[in-house]
Amino acid sequence: MDLKLSDKIAFVSGSTAGIGFAIAKRLLTEGAQVIINGRTTKSIDEAILELKSAVPQAKVSGIAADFSKVEDVNKLIQALPEIDILINNAGIFEPKAFVDIPDEDWFRFFEVNVMSGIRLSRHVFPKLLERNWGRIIFISSESAVFIPDEMIHYGMTKTAQIAVSRGLAELTKGTNVTVNAILPGPTKSKGVGTFIEDLSKANNTSIEEVEKDFFKNMRPTSLIQRFASVEEVADTVVYYTSPLASATNGAAIRVEGGLVRSII
């Protein structure tokens, strides 16, 4: 299927690894020009080499920025050219008991997970409206509606992303600009894969047994009973950046393996 993205320019925050990297790679295979982002120039250079190896004709560049630092975000915005597609993917997570989460952590999570997307969207949104075409996507999570008791502060930021996404979509009425949120479920990103491997070694069990136990005890409502791959998430994200998805706006789209039981 041709997603008609060959003339589009996209920026993907937090894209040197994991879901963000997979999104960037998928966009490149569709012929889009992609600007990736990581905290360091080194991580960006390494990711670009890997992307060009996978997609030889890739038009890819990068801008370094740490989204926990406002000054870095401001520099990124100044360096960002006009784009057609914004993927707000940068984010952090950390399991921690509610009573042990200090105020500083609540503000840090909101700063990185929510304000990163707000600041970027605030910059590009008027220009997309002016050109009457564009896509903004927030990478939220099933944790936005299925708040994990082991990291409530993370779930809070994911819910906030859906609210911002829907609110922005209201401002696109009658245009060819859309704003949506994507809700991945448990996904085998690099960090999750390492975590599973460490658990496997610590408990002297196989990776398959660790994964099976996770879904039996931690996420029993999952219908697929496995981690999604980053490619599965990226395929969904990139479809909704395309002109083919023009009738979907203001939506919270699930890629969570049926974990959330509600039908709306």
Helices and strands as residue ranges (DSSP letters): E 9-12, H 18-29, E 33-38, H 41-54, E 60-64, H 70-79, E 85-88, G 98-100, H 103-110, I 111-115, H 116-131, E 134-139, G 142-144, H 152-170, E 177-184, H 190-203, H 207-217, H 230-241, G 243-245, E 252-255
